[in-house]
Amino acid sequence: MDEPHHRIRALRTDSTITVYQAYAPEIGLPAVQEGRFPAAWKRDRMTWIKPSFLWMMYRCGWGAKAGQETVLAVEITRDGFEWALRHACLSSYVRGVHPDQAAWQRQLKRAPARVQWDPERDLHLQPLPYRSLQLGLSGEAARRYADEWTTSIRDVTPLAHEIHALVSGGDLDSAARLLPQEDPYPIEEEVLAPLQG
């Protein structure tokens, strides 16, 4: 079956969705120990969450990039995730989606969440012909994410390193078996339609 150009794929339960972020150990390790983001985590800054494990691996270089050595799997409520989508704006202007550039800029200023679609990645972190969601949270959305929506935080750095070692050794089948099971995320078309650029 062909993948649609834009689709949210995620590890999920009936009530939660797992998203990924990577931080320096001084943020990531306390977050894992406490099960919530520490005071040092800036609630007034834009934070980007990614439901795609492999896109996160591309972004953080399998947990090897400076400042991104601790890879976190953050389980959040689906209610919170969907609230963010309902209050989101595309991160760039798209003709046909927005009436004009000025209208998009007004919407962007008001929106506490931003949507960006980036090429999904394969095990070699090469781009695939379809896209995965990145969701930027700021203001109210970032505060809710950190203090209300998060139900658990796990350190998946060892998993990232294990999969990377298998890929480097050419054992793609074993690497693929370790990947989180990301299924299409069910979301109403009226929520997703204005967020597809």
N, C-alpha and C positions, 0 to 999 in steps of 0.2 A: 504494500500500500504506500502510495506517495505521501510524504509529509506535507502538510500545508506550510506556506511560507512563514506564517506567524503562528506559533503555538506555545502555550505554557506547558512544559513537561516538568513533573516534580515527584519527589518521594512524598507520599501523603498518607494520612489516615482519614477516618471519617471527620475528625475535628481539627487536624493540624496539617501544616505543610512545612517541609524542611527547606531552608534557604542557606546559602553559604556566604561566608565572609572570611577574610584573612587579615590578621593583625600582627603587630609586634608582640612578643611574649609578654611584655608588661601590661598589655590590655587583654590579650587572648587567654593567658593562663588564669588570672583572677576571675575572668568571666566563666571559665569552665568550673573552677573551684566553687564559686558562689552560685552558679546557675543563673546569673543575671549579669548585665554589663556593669562594671565598676564605676565609681564616681569619676575616674579619669577619662571614661568614654564620653566624648562631647555630645550632649543631647541637642546642642544648637547648631550642629553641622550637618550637611547632607551626608547620608550614609546609603550605600548601594548594596542591595541584597540580590542574590542570584539563585534561582531554583535549580540551575544546571550545574552539576558537579564538575563536568569537564570544562565548561566555560570558566568556572572558578579556577580550575587547574591552569588553564591558559593565562588567566589574569595574574595568578600568583606564582607561576613557574613551578608548579608542584610543591609550593611552600618554600621555595628557595630564594625568592626575591626579598631584598632588604625591606623590613617593616611589614612583611607578609608571611612570616615564618610559622605562624600558628593558624592553621586552617580550622575554622569553626563550622559545625553543622548546627544551625539555630532552628529549633522547632518553634513555630509560632501558630497562633490560632488561625484557622481558615477565615473566621469572621474578620479578624484584623487585616489579613492579607487582602480580602475582598473589599474591605472599607478603603484600603489604600488604592486599589484599582479604580474604585468608583469615584475617588477624589483626585485622580491622576490626570496629567496632561502629557502629551508627547514632548520629549525633550528637544525636538527640533520641528520647525515649521514644515508642514506637508500640504501642498496645494491639493484642494479637493476634500481634505479632512477639515481644515480650518477655513473660515470665510476669507480671511486675509492675514497678512503677517501681524498687523496690529492687534487683531482679535486673539491670535495665538499668544502674543506677548502678554496681553492682559490675563489670559487664562493661566499662563505659566507663572505669573507673579502671585496669583491667588492660590494655586494648587499646592498642597502639602506633599504631593508625590509626583514623580516623573517616570515615564516609561521610555525605555530605549530597547530596540531590538538589535541584537548582534548575532553574527553567524555562529550557529552551534558548532562544536568541535568534535573531532574524532579522537581516538586514543593517542594519535601522534600530535594532537592539538592543532591539526589542520582544519581550515574552515569547511563546513558542510553547506549545501545549497539552500538550507532553511535556517530560520532564526529562532533564538531563544530570548526570553525576557530578562531584562535588568530593571529593577525597580528602585528608584532613588527616593529616599524618605527625608523630609526636612520638617522643621517646626513641629506642629502637632503630631504628624505621622511618626517622626523620629522618636519623640517622647513616648508615644503609645507603644511603638515597637519595643523600646527598651524596658518600659515599666509596666506594660499591660499585656501585650500580645505574646511575649516570649514565655514558653513553657519549659524549655530545656536547652542547654548549650553543651555540645559534645566536642571534644578535640578529635578531629579526623585527620590530623597531620600524619600519624603513623600509617593510616590507610592510603593517603596520598603518596607517601614515600614507597609503600609496598607496590601499589599499582604502577608507579613510575618505574620502579626497578624491573617489574615484569615486562613492561613495554620496552624498556631499554634492552632487555635480554631477548626480545623477539617473541615472548610468550603472550601473544595478544588474547588468546582464548582464556587463559587464566586471569589476565588483567580484566577482561570484560566481565567475567563472572563475579569479580569483586565490586563492580560499579554499583552504586545505589540504583534501585529499581525506580526509574522516573517514568511515570505514566502520564498521558494527557490529563490536564487539570480541567475539570468541568466548570465552565463559567458561562454565564448568559451572554448571548451574542450582542445584546444592547450594551453590555459593559465593555466588551472587547472591541466592538466595531470602531468607536472613536479613538481607539489606542493603536490602530494598525496603520503604520505609515507606508 
